[in-house]
Amino acid sequence: MPALIFLASSPRVAPGQLTWPAWQALRTAGRVLTGSAEHPQLPYIAAAGIEVEVTDPDAAALVRAASDGTVVWLAAEDGDEALMRAVGTALIGMDDPPEVEVVHGAYDLPGARFLDLVTVMETLRRECPWDREQTHASLAPYLLEEAYEVVDTIESGDLDALREELGDVLMQVAFHAEVSDDFTVDDVSEGIVAKLVRRHPHVFGEVTVADADEVNANWDKIKSAERGEDASIFHGVPMGQPALSLAAKLQRRAAKAGAPAELFSDEGTGAELFALVNRLREEGRDPEAELRAAARRFHDRVRDWEDSGES
């Protein structure tokens, strides 16, 4: 039966790696057409001995050609959706229209869209004057700002905004990798994958754990081994982080290491705050989250007061 087959492939999958149904369609078609001589699949299809004709994407002409036999249209990266709609319109009223089918020659794996981000950042770094001037240091404030905005959307419960803000953080990761002369985004990905596999031996190895506490204990042991026996328990703690979270982090590390209680005491106004952080930690509460929640409630009360007209 005459048919028009739209062969769609992903630009995020290496050209030539087509599915078996795609190759079957190409080999059995009477004609194979495409709209661009620059289509990335052309060299590989030609290497398989299949001739591809380059022609204008004309819906009526495609329908006429498919009425005489099976035609494969090698779709552009965007899937040629406008052409598909035009073909649908051209089929209306035909007495014996050809069948129209979409065959997927390649599928995006989860995370494939990250390749689009990498490509965009490469282009911006090359062609945008502002992006070309950026350094790791100049981008650092934006990374902090985006991280805070992620926290804000989590606390507000706005999941649509969270998705957008996570994208902004992901962009910062891709940007820093593009700026670097010493590593690439693949190096960054390889490093974190290796770390996650290494620190989850109960998933990727033979270690058995009973609960999340044992997972955390193993994580700390592996992390300690990675940094060396002589490294401080404070190794890797960024001292430039906000003071409240810094105090909590230092206290958690010290408490895990069995530091004596007197080391947690000090004098002065700062010491009073430090002691409060320590008390909250001992109660299993996050001082940063507690203060942020109080600040958010204060924000809401003041906004209500402003809206009431009493200000």
C-alpha positions as CSV (number, residue, x, y, z in Angstrom):
1,M,0.0,0.0,0.0
2,P,1.3,3.5,-0.8
3,A,2.7,5.3,2.2
4,L,4.4,8.4,3.3
5,I,6.8,7.8,6.2
6,F,8.2,10.7,8.2
7,L,11.6,9.5,9.6
8,A,12.4,11.5,12.7
9,S,15.7,11.4,14.4
10,S,17.2,13.1,17.4
11,P,20.0,15.7,17.0
12,R,21.3,14.6,20.4
13,V,22.1,11.1,19.2
14,A,25.2,10.4,17.1
15,P,24.2,10.4,13.4
16,G,24.0,7.0,11.8
17,Q,22.7,5.3,15.0
18,L,19.2,4.7,13.7
19,T,16.7,2.1,14.9
20,W,16.1,-1.1,13.0
21,P,12.6,0.0,11.9
22,A,14.2,3.2,10.5
23,W,16.7,1.2,8.4
24,Q,13.9,-1.1,7.2
25,A,11.9,1.9,6.1
26,L,14.9,3.4,4.2
27,R,15.8,0.1,2.5
28,T,12.3,-0.7,1.3
29,A,11.2,2.7,0.2
30,G,10.7,3.6,-3.4
31,R,12.1,7.0,-2.8
32,V,13.9,8.7,0.1
33,L,13.6,12.5,0.2
34,T,14.8,15.3,2.5
35,G,14.7,19.1,2.5
36,S,18.4,19.8,3.3
37,A,21.7,18.7,1.7
38,E,23.2,19.3,5.2
39,H,21.1,16.8,7.0
40,P,23.5,15.0,9.4
41,Q,22.1,11.5,8.6
42,L,22.9,11.8,4.8
43,P,26.5,10.5,4.8
44,Y,25.5,7.4,6.8
45,I,22.5,6.6,4.7
46,A,24.6,7.1,1.6
47,A,27.2,4.8,3.0
48,A,24.5,2.1,3.3
49,G,23.9,2.4,-0.5
50,I,20.6,4.3,-0.2
51,E,20.1,7.3,-2.5
52,V,18.5,10.4,-0.9
53,E,17.0,13.2,-3.0
54,V,17.1,16.7,-1.7
55,T,14.0,18.7,-2.6
56,D,11.8,21.5,-1.4
57,P,9.4,20.5,1.5
58,D,6.2,20.6,-0.6
59,A,3.3,18.8,1.0
60,A,1.2,18.4,-2.1
61,A,4.2,17.0,-4.0
62,L,5.0,14.6,-1.2
63,V,1.4,13.3,-1.2
64,R,1.5,12.8,-5.0
65,A,4.8,11.0,-4.8
66,A,3.5,8.7,-2.0
67,S,0.4,7.9,-4.1
68,D,2.7,6.0,-6.5
69,G,4.7,4.0,-3.8
70,T,6.3,4.3,-0.4
71,V,8.2,7.5,0.2
72,V,10.4,8.2,3.2
73,W,10.8,11.9,4.2
74,L,13.9,12.4,6.2
75,A,12.7,15.0,8.7
76,A,14.7,17.9,9.9
77,E,15.9,18.2,13.5
78,D,12.6,20.0,14.5
79,G,10.6,17.1,13.1
80,D,9.2,19.2,10.2
81,E,5.9,19.5,12.2
82,A,4.6,22.3,9.9
83,L,5.2,20.1,6.9
84,M,3.3,17.2,8.6
85,R,0.3,19.5,9.2
86,A,0.4,20.6,5.6
87,V,0.4,17.0,4.5
88,G,-2.6,16.3,6.7
89,T,-4.5,19.2,5.0
90,A,-3.4,17.9,1.5
91,L,-4.9,14.5,2.3
92,I,-8.4,15.9,3.0
93,G,-10.8,15.0,0.2
94,M,-8.6,12.4,-1.5
95,D,-10.4,9.3,-2.7
96,D,-7.5,6.9,-2.0
97,P,-5.0,8.8,0.2
98,P,-1.6,7.1,1.1
99,E,-1.0,6.1,4.6
100,V,1.1,8.5,6.7
101,E,3.3,7.1,9.4
102,V,6.0,8.5,11.7
103,V,9.0,6.3,12.3
104,H,11.4,7.3,15.1
105,G,15.0,6.7,14.0
106,A,16.5,7.7,17.4
107,Y,15.2,8.5,20.8
108,D,16.4,10.9,23.4
109,L,17.7,9.3,26.6
110,P,16.8,11.0,29.9
111,G,19.1,14.0,30.3
112,A,19.7,14.4,26.5
113,R,18.4,18.0,26.6
114,F,21.4,18.9,28.7
115,L,23.4,18.6,25.4
116,D,21.3,21.4,24.1
117,L,22.3,23.6,27.1
118,V,26.0,22.7,26.5
119,T,25.7,23.7,22.8
120,V,24.0,27.0,23.7
121,M,26.7,27.9,26.2
122,E,29.4,27.1,23.7
123,T,27.7,29.4,21.2
124,L,27.2,32.2,23.8
125,R,30.8,32.0,25.0
126,R,32.0,32.3,21.4
127,E,29.7,35.0,20.1
128,C,28.3,37.1,23.0
129,P,30.7,39.9,24.2
130,W,29.4,39.7,27.8
131,D,29.7,35.9,28.0
132,R,33.2,36.0,26.6
133,E,34.4,38.4,29.4
134,Q,33.2,36.2,32.2
135,T,35.5,34.3,34.6
136,H,34.8,31.9,37.5
137,A,35.2,34.8,39.9
138,S,32.8,37.1,38.0
139,L,30.2,34.4,37.8
140,A,30.4,33.4,41.5
141,P,27.8,36.0,42.7
142,Y,25.3,34.7,40.1
143,L,25.7,31.1,41.3
144,L,25.0,32.2,44.9
145,E,22.0,34.2,43.8
146,E,20.5,31.4,41.8
147,A,21.0,28.9,44.7
148,Y,19.1,31.3,47.0
149,E,16.3,31.6,44.5
150,V,16.0,27.8,44.4
151,V,15.6,27.7,48.1
152,D,13.0,30.5,48.0
153,T,10.9,28.6,45.5
154,I,11.1,25.4,47.5
155,E,9.9,27.2,50.6
156,S,7.1,28.9,48.7
157,G,6.0,25.5,47.2
158,D,6.0,27.0,43.6
159,L,7.1,23.9,41.6
160,D,6.9,25.7,38.2
161,A,9.2,28.4,39.6
162,L,11.4,25.7,41.1
163,R,11.9,24.0,37.7
164,E,12.9,27.4,36.2
165,E,15.3,28.2,39.0
166,L,16.9,24.7,38.8
167,G,17.5,25.4,35.1
168,D,19.3,28.6,36.1
169,V,21.6,26.7,38.5
170,L,22.2,24.1,35.8
171,M,23.1,26.9,33.4
172,Q,25.7,28.1,35.9
173,V,27.3,24.7,36.0
174,A,27.5,24.6,32.2
175,F,28.8,28.2,32.1
176,H,31.6,27.5,34.6
177,A,32.6,24.3,32.6
178,E,32.7,26.3,29.4
179,V,34.8,29.1,31.0
180,S,37.4,26.7,32.3
181,D,40.6,25.9,30.4
182,D,41.4,23.0,32.7
183,F,38.2,20.9,32.5
184,T,35.1,20.3,30.5
185,V,31.5,19.6,31.3
186,D,32.3,16.0,30.6
187,D,35.0,16.1,33.3
188,V,32.6,17.6,35.7
189,S,30.0,14.9,35.0
190,E,32.6,12.1,35.1
191,G,33.8,13.3,38.5
192,I,30.4,13.4,40.2
193,V,29.3,10.1,38.7
194,A,32.5,8.4,40.0
195,K,32.0,10.0,43.5
196,L,28.4,8.9,43.7
197,V,29.2,5.3,42.7
198,R,32.2,5.2,45.1
199,R,30.1,6.5,48.0
200,H,27.2,4.2,47.5
201,P,28.8,0.7,47.8
202,H,25.5,-0.6,49.1
203,V,24.0,0.2,45.6
204,F,26.9,-0.3,43.3
205,G,28.9,-2.8,45.3
206,E,28.6,-5.7,47.8
207,V,28.1,-3.6,51.0
208,T,24.9,-4.3,53.0
209,V,23.2,-1.6,55.1
210,A,20.3,-1.7,57.4
211,D,19.1,1.8,57.2
212,A,19.8,5.4,56.3
213,D,22.0,5.9,59.4
214,E,24.4,3.2,58.1
215,V,24.4,4.9,54.7
216,N,25.5,8.2,56.3
217,A,28.1,6.4,58.4
218,N,29.6,4.7,55.3
219,W,29.5,8.0,53.4
220,D,31.5,9.7,56.2
221,K,34.1,6.9,56.3
222,I,34.6,6.9,52.6
223,K,34.8,10.6,52.5
224,S,37.4,10.6,55.3
225,A,39.5,8.0,53.4
226,E,39.3,10.1,50.3
227,R,40.8,13.2,52.0
228,G,43.4,11.2,53.9
229,E,43.8,10.3,57.6
230,D,45.7,13.5,58.5
231,A,43.1,15.9,57.1
232,S,41.0,18.0,59.5
233,I,37.4,17.1,60.2
234,F,36.7,20.5,58.8
235,H,38.2,19.7,55.4
236,G,35.9,20.9,52.6
237,V,33.8,23.2,54.8
238,P,33.5,26.5,52.9
239,M,34.2,29.2,55.5
240,G,32.7,31.8,53.3
241,Q,29.1,30.5,53.6
242,P,26.5,32.4,55.7
243,A,27.4,32.4,59.4
244,L,24.4,30.5,60.6
245,S,24.9,27.6,58.3
246,L,28.7,27.7,58.8
247,A,28.2,27.4,62.6
248,A,25.8,24.5,62.2
249,K,28.2,22.7,59.8
250,L,31.2,23.1,62.0
251,Q,29.3,21.9,65.0
252,R,27.9,18.8,63.2
253,R,31.4,17.9,62.1
254,A,32.9,18.4,65.5
255,A,30.1,16.5,67.3
256,K,30.5,13.5,64.9
257,A,34.2,13.5,65.6
258,G,33.6,13.4,69.4
259,A,34.9,16.9,70.2
260,P,34.6,17.7,74.0
261,A,31.6,19.8,75.1
262,E,33.8,22.7,76.4
263,L,35.0,23.4,72.9
264,F,31.5,24.4,72.0
265,S,31.5,27.3,74.6
266,D,32.7,30.8,74.1
267,E,32.1,34.3,75.3
268,G,30.5,37.4,73.7
269,T,27.4,38.1,71.6
270,G,28.5,35.8,68.8
271,A,29.0,33.0,71.3
272,E,25.4,33.4,72.4
273,L,24.2,32.9,68.9
274,F,26.7,30.0,68.5
275,A,25.2,28.4,71.6
276,L,21.7,28.7,70.3
277,V,22.8,27.0,67.1
278,N,24.3,24.2,69.1
279,R,21.1,23.7,71.1
280,L,19.0,23.5,68.0
281,R,21.5,21.0,66.5
282,E,21.2,18.8,69.6
283,E,17.4,18.9,69.2
284,G,17.7,17.8,65.6
285,R,16.5,21.1,64.2
286,D,18.1,23.1,61.4
287,P,18.9,26.6,62.7
288,E,19.1,28.0,59.1
289,A,15.6,26.6,58.3
290,E,14.2,27.8,61.7
291,L,15.4,31.4,61.2
292,R,14.3,31.5,57.5
293,A,10.9,30.3,58.6
294,A,10.7,33.0,61.2
295,A,11.9,35.6,58.7
296,R,9.3,34.5,56.2
297,R,6.5,34.7,58.8
298,F,7.7,38.2,59.7
299,H,7.7,39.1,56.0
300,D,4.1,37.9,55.7
301,R,2.9,39.7,58.8
302,V,4.4,43.0,57.6
303,R,2.9,42.6,54.1
304,D,-0.5,42.0,55.7
305,W,0.0,45.1,57.8
306,E,0.9,47.1,54.6
307,D,-2.2,45.7,52.8
308,S,-4.4,46.6,55.7
309,G,-3.8,50.3,55.1
310,E,-2.5,50.9,58.6
311,S,1.1,51.6,57.4
